[in-house]
Amino acid sequence: MDTDLIFVIGLLVGALAIPAILSAFVDGRPPRAAAIMLLVAGVLVVVAVTRKPGGYTFEGIPNVVYRVIGQLTHGS
């Protein structure tokens, strides 16, 4: 699997964990599922960063996301 795809999936899972955390706290229940999602997201991002030579920069993250979306929509 491509490191860029792993990185973007990790970012997506992390972004989806934020509403889950807020919902759990508002409802007064422990955020177990959200914590697992954050753990999975963190592992995916760390794996992608360590496997890619040179890693990622904050300025390059939007380009990585656009490149992955382009690969998925155009099938290349």
C-alpha positions in Angstrom: 0.0 0.0 0.0 1.3 3.5 -0.9 2.5 5.5 2.1 0.5 8.6 0.8 -2.7 6.5 1.0 -1.9 5.3 4.5 -1.2 8.8 5.6 -4.5 10.2 4.1 -6.5 7.3 5.6 -4.9 8.1 9.0 -5.8 11.8 8.7 -9.4 10.9 7.7 -9.8 8.5 10.6 -8.4 11.1 13.0 -10.7 13.7 11.6 -13.7 11.4 12.1 -12.7 10.8 15.7 -13.2 14.4 16.7 -17.0 14.4 16.4 -17.1 11.0 18.1 -15.1 12.4 21.1 -17.4 15.5 21.3 -20.5 13.3 21.1 -19.3 11.0 23.9 -18.5 13.9 26.2 -21.8 15.6 25.6 -23.7 12.4 26.3 -21.7 11.8 29.4 -20.2 8.4 28.3 -16.6 7.4 28.0 -15.2 7.9 24.5 -13.9 4.4 24.0 -14.6 4.1 20.2 -13.1 7.6 19.6 -10.0 6.6 21.6 -9.6 3.5 19.4 -10.1 5.6 16.3 -7.4 8.1 17.5 -5.1 5.2 18.2 -5.6 3.7 14.8 -5.1 7.1 13.1 -1.9 7.7 15.0 -0.5 4.4 14.1 -1.3 4.9 10.4 0.2 8.3 10.3 3.4 7.1 12.1 3.7 4.1 9.8 3.4 6.4 6.8 5.9 9.0 8.0 8.5 6.4 9.0 8.2 4.5 5.7 8.4 7.5 3.4 12.0 8.7 2.8 12.1 12.4 4.0 8.7 12.2 5.7 6.0 14.8 5.2 5.9 18.5 5.8 2.9 20.6 6.9 3.1 22.5 3.6 3.0 19.3 1.6 0.0 17.7 3.3 -2.6 19.3 1.0 -0.7 18.2 -2.1 -0.6 14.6 -0.7 -4.3 14.6 -0.1 -5.0 16.0 -3.6 -2.7 13.4 -5.2 -4.4 10.5 -3.4 -7.8 11.8 -4.3 -6.6 12.1 -7.9 -5.3 8.6 -7.9 -8.5 7.2 -6.5 -10.8 9.0 -8.9 -8.7 8.4 -12.1 -7.6 4.9 -11.2 -3.9 5.3 -11.7 
